Amino acid sequence: MDPIKNPFTPGAGYPPHELVGREAVLEEARILLGRTLRKKPEKSMLLTGLRGVGKTVLLNAIEQEAQSQGYKTIFFEVTESQTMGHKLIPALRNLFFELDRIEGSKEMIKRGLMILRNFIGSLKLNYGEFGVELDPLPGIADSGNPEIDLPDLFLAVAEAARAKNSGVALLIDEIQLLRQEELAGLIMAMHKLQQKQAPFVLIAAGLPTLPRLAGEAKSYAERLFSYPIIGQLTKEECDSALQEPVSLEHADFSQDALDAIYQHTRGFPYFLQEWGYQVWKVATHPYMTRDDVQAAETLVTARLDTNFFRVRYDRLTDGEKRFLHAMATGATPCKSADVAEKLNMKPSAATPIRASLIRKGMIFSPRHGFIDYSVPLFGEFLNRTEKNTCQ
């Protein structure tokens, strides 16, 4: 089969041919964006789900929708190595200058830039000259405390956008990596913005721990946001995600091929794209069968192990690896106490390892006392590629 015509796109955040099974989330985002511009209250969105379910793809699609409705957008991914301020400041600076090119009030832009400059100074960061002479505006977004500064900063951004008949959509990926004080400041800012009916929305994505983290940062977070769960696709949705793109290239999957791919992928979109890509690659005829799926298995396993699983595994300490191997000896979710017992450790001694793995996004707690992998099928990867050292 012609590799250039391969319709599948495995990769981090790569858009598939069609966002099958995500229509309800996209519609919720469309309504949120439309109502916010009309000063009608609506909850911002925090998408939650495991790795590989397509949260980043959804954020990109929602950003396109926001731009089509006239929003200015800011999109960044949280990393452990940089604060939220490092991510926000250059994006906000560019946004203010973009708004400044639109005909209308200049005073709101100038005031917003002054407040942004205060914010930069409070974080002791240096982003060079703004290109305009600005006097200080003391007492606004200059405390160094995100819970005080972010509400003032975001309100200034929203007012500048409103003066230009626009709005602002802030899209954040991997939001669970924010420091607690940053997350608290973000929640407080959204609370103030909603009270002011400001044209500013937050749409973010993170692991299943996100609702708990938001609640711990601010108890009223559950009233400010909706938490759409981005999960696995149904069998019918998987079949559609495979058949529709290949049909455009005058190809087809047999039903037994579709059944086999679903069994391998368990409905996770990233795996679905990888399997589709590799089956197309090995197929010699446009009618792809279960034999083609079997022929592609070695390629798929090698690619997933290298590009999806091992890059995460190799960042762990030996103690964290042993903990994950102990989880893999039985079914998940499993009790944290049982994992500690397999490791011949007291639960109190295993607690720091568990906390570190949660912080690194490798596991999460679906309910009190239980843990599970945040990376789908990770236990199977451990069992097939590494000698289990916990038995």
C-alpha positions in Angstrom: 0.0 0.0 0.0 1.3 3.5 -0.8 2.8 4.9 2.4 2.2 8.4 1.2 -1.5 7.8 1.2 -1.5 6.2 4.7 -4.4 8.1 6.4 -3.4 7.4 10.0 -1.4 9.8 12.2 0.0 8.3 15.3 1.8 10.9 17.4 1.4 13.3 20.4 -1.5 15.6 19.6 -1.6 14.8 15.8 -5.1 15.3 14.6 -6.9 12.1 13.2 -9.0 12.1 10.1 -12.1 12.7 12.3 -12.7 13.2 16.0 -15.0 10.2 16.3 -16.9 9.9 19.6 -16.0 13.4 20.9 -19.0 15.3 19.5 -20.5 16.0 22.9 -17.4 17.6 24.3 -16.9 19.7 21.2 -20.5 20.9 21.4 -20.1 21.8 25.1 -17.1 23.8 24.2 -18.9 25.6 21.3 -21.7 26.6 23.7 -19.3 27.7 26.4 -17.5 30.0 23.9 -20.7 31.4 22.4 -22.4 32.1 25.7 -19.3 33.7 27.3 -19.0 36.3 24.5 -22.7 37.1 25.2 -22.2 37.7 28.9 -24.1 34.5 29.8 -22.6 32.5 32.6 -21.2 29.1 31.7 -18.6 26.8 33.4 -15.2 26.6 31.9 -13.9 23.1 31.1 -11.3 20.8 32.6 -10.9 17.7 30.4 -9.7 14.6 32.3 -8.5 11.2 31.0 -5.7 8.7 30.8 -2.7 9.1 28.4 -3.5 8.3 24.8 -7.2 9.2 24.8 -6.8 12.3 22.6 -7.0 15.2 25.1 -4.4 17.3 23.3 -6.2 16.7 20.0 -9.4 17.9 21.5 -7.7 21.1 22.9 -6.4 21.9 19.4 -9.9 21.4 17.9 -11.4 23.6 20.6 -8.8 26.3 19.9 -9.9 26.3 16.3 -13.5 26.7 17.3 -12.6 29.6 19.6 -10.7 31.4 16.9 -13.7 30.9 14.5 -15.9 32.6 17.1 -13.6 35.6 17.3 -11.5 34.7 20.4 -7.8 35.4 20.8 -6.2 32.2 22.1 -3.3 31.3 24.3 -2.2 27.6 24.3 0.6 26.1 26.3 1.7 22.9 27.9 2.7 22.9 31.5 6.1 21.4 32.2 7.9 20.7 35.5 10.9 22.8 34.5 9.1 26.1 34.0 6.5 28.1 36.1 3.2 29.1 34.6 4.5 32.7 34.6 7.3 31.7 32.1 4.6 30.3 29.8 2.0 33.1 30.2 4.1 36.2 29.9 5.3 36.0 26.3 1.9 34.7 25.2 0.1 37.6 26.9 2.6 40.2 25.6 1.9 38.9 22.0 -1.8 39.0 22.6 -1.8 42.6 23.8 0.2 43.7 20.8 -2.2 41.7 18.5 -5.2 43.5 20.1 -3.4 46.8 19.7 -3.5 46.4 15.9 -7.3 46.2 16.0 -9.0 49.6 15.6 -10.6 50.8 18.8 -9.7 51.9 22.4 -6.0 52.0 23.1 -6.2 52.8 26.8 -7.2 49.3 27.8 -4.2 47.9 25.9 -1.8 50.3 27.6 -3.3 49.5 31.0 -3.0 45.8 30.4 0.6 46.1 29.3 1.4 48.1 32.5 -0.2 45.3 34.6 1.7 42.6 32.7 4.9 44.5 33.4 4.0 44.6 37.1 3.5 40.8 37.0 6.8 40.3 35.3 8.5 42.3 38.0 6.8 40.4 40.8 8.2 37.2 39.5 11.7 38.7 39.0 11.7 37.6 35.4 13.3 39.6 32.5 11.6 39.7 29.1 13.3 42.7 27.8 11.7 46.0 26.8 8.1 46.0 25.7 8.8 48.6 22.9 6.7 51.3 24.5 7.2 53.7 27.4 5.1 52.6 30.4 4.8 54.1 33.8 4.4 51.7 36.8 0.9 50.9 38.0 1.6 50.0 41.6 -0.7 47.7 43.6 -2.0 45.6 40.7 -0.6 42.1 39.9 2.7 43.0 41.6 2.5 41.0 44.9 4.2 37.8 43.7 1.3 35.8 45.0 -0.6 34.0 42.1 -3.9 34.1 44.0 -3.7 37.9 44.2 -2.0 38.6 40.9 -3.6 36.3 38.3 -7.2 37.6 38.9 -6.0 41.2 38.2 -3.9 40.2 35.3 -6.5 38.1 33.6 -9.2 40.7 34.2 -7.0 43.3 32.5 -6.6 40.9 29.5 -10.3 40.3 29.3 -11.2 44.0 29.4 -8.7 44.7 26.7 -10.2 42.0 24.5 -13.7 43.3 25.2 -12.7 46.8 24.1 -11.8 45.2 20.8 -15.1 43.2 20.6 -13.2 40.0 21.2 -12.6 37.4 24.0 -9.7 35.3 25.3 -9.5 31.5 25.4 -6.8 30.1 27.6 -6.0 26.5 26.7 -3.6 24.5 29.0 -2.4 21.0 28.5 -1.0 18.8 31.3 -2.5 21.2 33.8 -2.1 18.7 36.6 1.6 19.6 36.7 0.9 23.2 37.9 2.1 24.0 41.4 -0.7 24.1 43.9 -0.4 27.9 44.4 -0.5 28.4 40.6 -3.6 26.2 40.3 -5.2 28.0 43.2 -4.5 31.4 41.5 -5.9 30.2 38.2 -9.1 29.0 39.9 -9.4 32.3 41.8 -8.9 34.2 38.6 -11.7 32.3 36.8 -14.0 32.8 39.8 -13.5 36.6 39.5 -13.8 36.6 35.7 -17.1 34.8 35.9 -18.4 37.2 38.5 -17.5 40.1 36.1 -19.0 38.3 33.1 -15.7 38.8 31.4 -15.0 37.3 27.9 -12.4 34.9 29.2 -12.6 31.1 29.2 -10.3 28.4 30.5 -10.3 25.0 28.7 -7.6 22.7 30.1 -6.7 19.0 30.0 -5.1 16.7 32.6 -4.9 13.3 34.1 -7.8 11.8 36.2 -6.2 13.3 39.3 -7.2 16.8 38.1 -10.7 17.1 39.9 -9.1 16.2 43.2 -6.2 18.6 42.7 -8.5 21.4 41.8 -10.7 20.7 44.8 -7.6 20.7 47.1 -6.4 24.0 45.7 -9.9 25.7 46.1 -12.9 23.9 47.6 -15.3 25.7 45.3 -13.6 24.6 42.1 -16.2 22.0 41.4 -18.8 24.8 41.0 -16.7 26.7 38.6 -15.8 24.0 36.1 -17.3 21.1 34.2 -15.1 18.0 34.1 -15.7 16.0 30.9 -14.2 12.6 31.1 -12.4 11.7 27.9 -12.4 7.9 27.8 -12.1 5.0 25.4 -14.1 4.8 22.2 -16.8 2.3 21.7 -16.5 -0.6 19.3 -18.7 1.2 16.8 -16.7 4.4 17.1 -13.4 2.5 16.7 -14.7 0.8 13.5 -15.8 4.2 12.2 -12.4 5.8 13.0 -10.7 3.1 11.0 -13.1 2.7 8.1 -13.8 6.3 7.2 -10.3 7.5 6.5 -9.3 4.4 4.5 -12.5 4.6 2.4 -11.3 8.0 1.1 -8.3 6.1 -0.3 -10.5 3.4 -1.8 -9.5 0.8 0.8 -11.4 -1.2 3.4 -11.0 -3.3 6.5 -12.6 -6.7 6.9 -14.9 -7.1 9.9 -12.5 -9.6 11.5 -9.6 -7.1 11.1 -11.7 -4.4 12.8 -12.5 -6.8 15.6 -8.8 -7.8 16.1 -7.7 -4.1 16.2 -10.3 -3.3 18.8 -9.1 -6.2 21.0 -5.6 -4.9 20.8 -6.3 -1.2 21.4 -9.2 -1.5 23.9 -10.6 1.6 22.3 -7.7 4.0 23.1 -7.4 6.5 20.2 -3.6 6.7 20.2 -3.3 2.9 19.9 -5.9 2.9 17.2 -3.9 5.3 15.1 -0.8 3.3 15.6 -2.5 0.0 14.6 -4.2 1.5 11.6 -0.9 3.1 10.5 1.1 -0.2 10.7 -1.6 -2.4 9.2 -1.8 -0.1 6.2 2.0 -0.3 6.0 2.2 -4.1 5.8 -0.9 -4.7 3.7 -0.4 -5.5 0.0 -4.0 -5.2 -1.0 -6.6 -2.5 -0.3 -8.9 -5.0 1.5 -7.1 -5.4 4.8 -7.8 -8.6 6.8 -7.0 -10.2 10.2 -3.8 -11.6 8.6 -2.6 -8.1 8.0 -3.3 -7.2 11.6 -1.3 -10.2 12.7 1.5 -9.3 10.4 1.6 -5.7 11.9 1.7 -6.8 15.5 5.5 -6.9 15.8 5.8 -3.5 14.3 3.1 -2.0 16.5 4.5 -3.5 19.7 8.0 -2.2 18.9 6.7 1.3 18.1 4.6 1.6 21.2 7.3 0.2 23.5 9.8 2.7 22.2 7.7 5.8 21.6 4.9 5.5 24.1 5.9 3.3 27.1 9.7 3.3 27.5 10.1 7.1 27.2 8.1 7.3 30.4 9.6 4.3 32.1 13.2 5.4 31.6 12.5 8.6 33.5 11.7 6.7 36.7 14.0 5.8 39.6 14.7 2.1 40.4 12.4 2.3 43.4 9.6 3.7 41.3 10.1 1.0 38.7 9.9 -1.8 41.3 6.7 -0.3 42.6 5.1 -0.3 39.1 6.3 -3.9 38.5 4.7 -4.9 41.8 1.4 -3.4 40.5 1.8 -5.5 37.3 1.8 -8.8 39.1 -2.0 -8.6 39.6 -5.1 -6.8 38.3 -5.5 -3.1 38.5 -6.8 -1.0 40.1 -5.1 -2.5 43.1 -4.7 -1.6 46.8 -1.7 0.5 47.7 -1.2 -1.7 50.8 -1.1 -4.8 48.6 1.7 -3.3 46.5 3.7 -2.4 49.6 3.3 -6.0 50.8 4.6 -7.4 47.6 7.6 -5.2 48.0 8.1 -6.3 51.6 7.7 -2.7 52.7 5.6 -1.0 55.3 2.8 1.1 53.8 4.3 4.2 55.3 7.6 3.4 53.5 5.9 3.0 50.2 3.8 6.2 50.5 6.6 8.5 49.2 7.1 6.3 46.1 3.4 6.3 45.4 3.3 10.1 45.8 6.2 10.6 43.4 4.6 8.3 40.8 1.3 10.3 41.0 3.2 13.5 40.7 5.0 12.2 37.6 1.7 11.2 36.1 2.4 7.5 36.0 -0.4 6.4 38.4 -3.5 7.9 39.9 -6.0 7.0 42.6 -9.4 6.1 41.2 -10.8 5.8 44.7 -9.5 5.9 48.3 -6.8 3.3 48.9 -6.5 2.1 45.3 -4.1 3.0 42.5 -4.0 2.4 38.7 -1.8 3.2 35.8 -2.3 6.6 34.1 -0.8 5.1 31.0 -3.1 2.5 29.3 -1.8 -1.0 29.0 1.4 -0.1 30.9 1.2 -3.3 33.0 1.3 -5.4 29.9 4.4 -3.4 28.7 6.1 -4.2 32.0 5.3 -7.9 31.9 6.5 -8.4 28.3 9.6 -6.3 28.3 11.1 -6.4 31.8 11.9 -9.2 34.1 9.6 -8.8 37.1 11.9 -8.1 40.1 9.1 -8.1 42.7 8.2 -11.8 42.8 
